[in-house]
């Protein structure tokens, strides 16, 4: 009997597995491919912890994989050397299917191990979880979410005591503990009633919400101007059926915005995200209803947040008055410029200021930051590495954190959290829009000015989805081929630098990422996703004009993807 069939039979025969789960597994008894996909591996920690399709099996999100992961985490925490009675973990969840159930299951397992769980009573943004870990001085945090993935997914992200996601060495130790949990009978668990009675399950009230909004709005630079512009500044907001609705509106109202319309059809939590193909503010389709609303109301800006409210997308009017979706790189560049310029005007820009970005993020924000005298630090993809840098500066000095961002619509200003925060990003970009409107400009105008000043930077992301075991093997084959046979030139341009981050370059952790830089400073990067069955290919060019940049980007994308698509 092979590993897949063995684990399938173990689940069917385990007395700890409920009858409904077993019935689901029996229903696929004549589907060997489906059985293989569900059992060929255990869900593993990627850039965002556990993430997978909801269902029965070791390669699925269910109460058993969640409880096994939590047992492993509990064992990891118990080995940290702190007294057991002082250990605590904060748990949050978003609007996805089974998120409340997974959150409660997590709390019950922690309680079974004598570890106190603080649990939010209803859905909350992921960044508020990061804040709450620090605010409540907990030892870890867990958020049940699959971010912007399709509705059939859910996930489980783990945070350390700093409020940052686990970095590789921590994750490896947790994974080691999880692997040691061989049987579900080894999972220790209390009932909800027992956990509450013993003080090991405490429900979080609105005191954390209030403190979080205070911390977010403390980042604002121009509350007086916002109040002055309030009646003129029209904002349309869509939470895309997720956790952002209340906190985003609270932050905007706190700093003085009064003309804010929420897209009614997307305001309430909906685990199936029934009004969108994908609840992802990186995609224009997600803004279809918001753009309709904005056109009818003549709104100045549209903002959207993903289901767990850690990513923010913005839509602004272009030169012709049409609504233009900003890329993550463009929004990031605008916010870097607005924030650093504002701090400089107030004499508050520190001499050791640092902007942190990822290796696949546009260099435009870096050029802008350097224009203001700030240092720029690059990290691997995943906001956990930006959070790790923030904690390093806090503990060891060497820099004052100003702003962190990644091209995938994740931003953070302020040091109250250690993860990307769509609440502060929504507030900042709306504040920037009000500031420039007071000068007769839109954010699109500002973007064009930044291009004229610093060069035309254009970027693109291509991805290919390859599901299941076969897909994983194809992705590995693509990476191997590019690693073993790197191109010497592309489109008549020499490849001047090849960076293989699996070798642990620049003191960064080892990661399966390849980056190629050409002699004109354009670059492309291949990276398997840590949270989805995809390979992602990032492209970036810089030119003197927008037309030149567009042509160069098209050539680069076509040449590289023709080789990728051979697989």
Secondary structure, DSSP 4 states (H G I P E B T S, - for coil): --HHHHHHHHHHH-TTS-HHHHHHHHTTTT-HHHHHHHHSS----BTTBEEEEBSSSTTSBSHHHHHHHHHHHHHHHHTSSS-GGG-EEEEEE-SSTTHHHHHHHHHHHHHHTT-EEEEESS---HHHHHHHHHHTT-SEEEEE--TTS-TTEEEEEEE-TTSSBPPHHHHHHHHHHHHT--SGGG-----HHHHHHTT-EEEE-HHHHHHHHHHHHTT-S-HHHHHHHTTT--EEEE-TTSTTHHHHHHHHHHTT---EEE-GGGTS--TT-TT-S---TTSGGGGHHHHHHHHHHT-SEEEEE-TTS--EEEEEE-TTS-EEEPPHHHHHHHHHHHHHHHHHHTT---TTEEEEEETTS-SHHHHHHHHTT-EEEEE-SSHHHHHHHHHHHHHH-S-EEEEEEETTTEEEESSS-SS--HHHHHHHHHHHHHHHHTTT--HHHHHHHHHHHH-EEEEEEEEEE--HHHHHHHHHHHHHHHHHS--SEETTEEEEEEEEGGG-GGGPPP-SEEEEEETTS-EEEEEE-SSSSEEEEEEEEEESSHHHHHHHHHHHHHHHHHHHTT-
